[in-house]
Amino acid sequence: MRLAATVGAAAKWGTAGHGDGTFQAPVTYSSGGQFPYSLAVGDVNGDGKPDLVVTNLYENSGSTNGSLGVLLGNGDGTSERVLRR
């Protein structure tokens, strides 16, 4: 089992289960914007590996526009940096 969550200004992703009800320490990735507020997991690029899509309230600290961050999964609980904003 894996978990993904938005925490503060980042996305936590790739915490793998040990099989005993506990998880490894989370890995923090940039969400590609400011104040991530929702996420979805799916195979965005068709490679069979789960990817993370994060919506951000703001594109950056001086913006009033939202943004979308796509983190392509490597299939091992890690991710590439944000693909798009």
Secondary structure, DSSP 8 states (H G I E B T S, - for coil): -EEEEEETTEEEEEEEB-SSS-B---EEEE-SSEEEEEEEEE-SSSSSS-EEEEEEEESSTT--S-EEEEEEE-SSS-EEEE---
